[in-house]
């Protein structure tokens, strides 16, 4: 029989799920309050939140379709990083945090991005991607390179033509003198 507190928790989880572009699921056993606080501080500027959740309440909040696909991830104690903005950056922070922590009992379980489920290896690979701004910069640079090369080539042709005309003019002025 649901009570008001559980209903409130389910509604808060539903709101987090709908606002999030993705999530990273982890085990949290063995984390101290100071370590959790430190992780939350690192995630806050990225628009991400770290929550310890009850698996049954999360399944209810996520709905049957999502919770069935995440069945294996929702075993044992679970904490979730809800990424509201940049999923890659949030994943990178979480993976780096777990590496620096050096507590083997605290592990990454997997995650989901835009409704697609990812295993631990895939999430680790995602954490190695460059930041969104870097990728956009690289794309713009790639798109700009052909135009820049074309302008440089035209500039060289015109420069060669001007230097040739100047050389002819200099030679004629020498012959006239």
C-alpha positions in Angstrom: 0.0 0.0 0.0 1.7 3.2 -1.1 2.1 6.0 1.4 2.5 9.7 0.8 6.3 9.7 1.2 6.8 6.9 -1.4 4.4 8.6 -3.8 6.3 11.9 -3.5 9.6 10.0 -4.1 8.1 8.4 -7.2 6.9 11.7 -8.6 10.3 13.3 -8.0 12.0 10.4 -9.8 9.5 10.8 -12.7 10.4 14.5 -12.9 14.2 13.7 -12.9 13.7 11.0 -15.6 11.8 13.3 -17.9 14.2 16.2 -17.4 17.3 14.0 -18.0 19.0 13.3 -21.3 20.6 10.3 -19.8 21.7 8.6 -16.6 24.7 6.7 -15.2 23.9 3.9 -12.7 26.4 2.9 -10.0 26.8 1.0 -6.8 27.2 3.2 -3.8 28.0 0.9 -1.0 31.2 2.0 0.8 30.9 5.7 -0.1 31.3 8.1 2.8 29.2 11.2 3.1 32.2 13.4 2.3 32.8 11.4 -0.9 29.2 11.7 -2.0 29.2 15.4 -1.3 32.4 15.8 -3.3 30.9 14.0 -6.2 27.7 16.1 -6.1 29.8 19.3 -6.1 31.6 18.1 -9.2 28.3 17.2 -11.0 26.3 20.3 -10.1 28.0 22.7 -12.6 27.3 20.2 -15.4 23.6 20.2 -14.6 23.7 16.7 -13.2 22.4 15.3 -9.9 23.5 12.2 -7.9 20.7 10.3 -6.1 20.5 7.1 -4.2 17.3 5.4 -5.3 15.2 2.4 -4.3 15.1 0.0 -7.2 11.3 -0.7 -6.8 10.5 3.0 -6.7 12.7 3.8 -9.7 11.0 1.0 -11.7 7.6 2.5 -10.9 8.8 6.0 -11.8 10.5 4.9 -15.0 7.5 2.9 -16.3 7.3 -0.7 -17.3 9.0 -0.3 -20.7 12.2 1.3 -19.3 12.4 -0.8 -16.1 12.1 -4.0 -18.1 15.1 -3.1 -20.2 17.1 -2.0 -17.2 16.3 -5.1 -15.1 19.9 -6.2 -14.7 21.1 -2.7 -13.8 18.5 -2.4 -11.0 19.9 -5.0 -8.7 21.5 -4.3 -5.3 22.1 -0.8 -4.0 21.8 1.7 -6.8 22.7 5.4 -7.2 22.0 7.3 -10.3 23.6 10.3 -11.9 20.8 12.1 -13.8 22.4 14.2 -16.5 20.1 17.1 -17.5 22.5 18.8 -19.9 25.7 17.1 -21.1 25.6 13.3 -20.6 29.2 12.8 -21.8 30.6 15.2 -19.3 28.6 13.7 -16.4 29.7 10.2 -17.4 33.3 11.4 -17.6 33.1 12.9 -14.1 31.6 9.7 -12.7 34.1 7.4 -14.3 37.0 9.6 -13.2 35.6 9.8 -9.7 35.4 6.0 -9.4 38.9 5.6 -10.8 40.3 8.2 -8.3 38.3 6.7 -5.4 40.1 3.3 -5.8 37.3 1.4 -4.0 36.7 -1.8 -6.0 33.3 -2.5 -4.4 31.9 0.8 -5.9 31.3 0.1 -9.5 29.7 1.5 -12.6 26.6 -0.6 -13.5 25.8 1.0 -16.9 23.5 3.7 -18.1 21.0 5.0 -20.6 21.1 7.9 -23.0 18.1 9.0 -24.9 16.3 5.8 -24.1 19.0 3.5 -25.2 20.7 1.2 -22.7 24.5 1.0 -22.5 26.7 -1.5 -20.6 29.8 -0.6 -18.5 32.3 -0.8 -21.4 30.2 1.4 -23.6 29.7 4.0 -20.8 33.5 4.0 -20.2 34.0 4.6 -23.9 31.5 7.4 -23.8 33.4 9.0 -21.0 36.5 9.2 -23.2 34.7 11.3 -25.9 35.7 15.0 -26.1 33.4 17.6 -24.7 30.5 18.8 -26.8 32.1 22.2 -27.4 35.3 20.5 -28.6 33.4 18.4 -31.1 31.5 21.4 -32.4 34.8 23.3 -32.7 36.4 20.4 -34.7 33.3 20.2 -36.9 33.4 24.0 -37.7 37.1 23.8 -38.3 36.6 20.9 -40.7 33.8 22.8 -42.5 35.9 26.0 -42.7 39.1 24.3 -43.9 38.2 23.9 -47.6 37.1 27.5 -47.9 40.2 28.7 -46.1 42.4 26.6 -48.4 40.6 28.0 -51.5 41.1 31.6 -50.4 44.8 30.8 -49.8 45.2 29.3 -53.2 43.5 32.3 -54.9 45.7 34.6 -52.9 48.8 32.8 -54.1 47.7 32.9 -57.7 47.0 36.6 -57.6 50.2 37.3 -55.7 52.2 35.4 -58.3 50.5 37.3 -61.1 51.3 40.7 -59.4 54.9 39.7 -58.8 55.2 38.6 -62.5 53.8 41.9 -63.8 56.1 43.8 -61.4 59.1 41.9 -62.7 58.2 42.6 -66.3 57.8 46.3 -65.4 61.1 46.4 -63.7 62.9 44.7 -66.6 61.4 47.2 -69.1 62.4 50.2 -67.0 66.0 48.8 -66.8 66.1 48.4 -70.6 64.7 51.9 -71.1 67.4 53.4 -68.9 
